[in-house]
Amino acid sequence: MFDLFNVVKIKHNGIVGTIVDKTVINGKTMYIVENNKRGTVKGAYGGEWAEFDCTDEDLELVNAAVPSMQKYSTPNIAPQAVYA
């Protein structure tokens, strides 16, 4: 089982990418993996940043999380202006 933003290797093509979406369909976990290198890839979708549909069996963990991104981090939002 993998988490969002894990860096993984797709076993069948050797591409290293980042998990950008995770969902369960009919009891099976599916991931969308975005290539970490810019450019189109045959058999992928998503344009310049190629994306692949994968299952647990297709993937191998490279890094548990992107080093510069805290897991479940909360974005900094500017305070809202209040008018009387």
N, C-alpha and C positions, 0 to 999 in steps of 0.2 A: 504494500500500500504506500502510495506517495502523496505528498501534500503540494498545494499550490506553491509556485516559485522554486520548487526543487529543480536543480540542474540534473538532467538525465541524459543517458546515451540511448538512442534507438538502436536495438540490437541488429536488426536486419540491414540497416544502411550506414551505421556508424556515426550518424549525425548527433551532435551534442546540442541540446536545446533546453528551454525552460518551460515547465508546466504552467500554462496560463489559464486553464479551465479544467474543472473536474466535475463529473456528474455520474450518476448511477442510472443505467438503463436496463430494465428487466433483470435487476439484481447484479449486473456486471458494471464495475467501475470503468469509466472511459475518461481519457485525458486528451486535451489538445496541447501538443508540444510545439512551441515556436522555436525555429532554428536560431541559434545564437550568432550565426553569420548571415549578413545581409546578402540577398541574391535569390533568384528563383531556383527551384529544385524540381526536377522531373518527378512526377507522381505526388506532388504536394499542392496545397492550395494556399491562398493568402497573399499572393503577390511577392513583393520584395522581401518580406519576412515570412518565409515558407512555414506552413503549419501542417501538422500531421495528427491524425486520429490514432490513438494508441490504447492498449490495455496494459494491465500489470505485467503480463508475460512478455510484452514488447520492449520493456524498459529496464534500464540498469542505472542505479543511483550514482551520480558523480559527486554532487554536493547537496547537503540537506537544505540549504537556503542560500539565497544570494547574499554575500557578505555585507553589502551596504544597506540591506533592507531588513528591518526588524520584523519578525513574524508577528502578524496581527497588529501592526503599528497603526496608530490613529493619526490621520492627517491633521496638520495645524490649520485651523480655520480662523480667519480674521474675525474679531468681534463685530456683531451687527450694530449698526447705528440705530439709536432709539430717538424718535422725534416726539415731542410733546404735542 
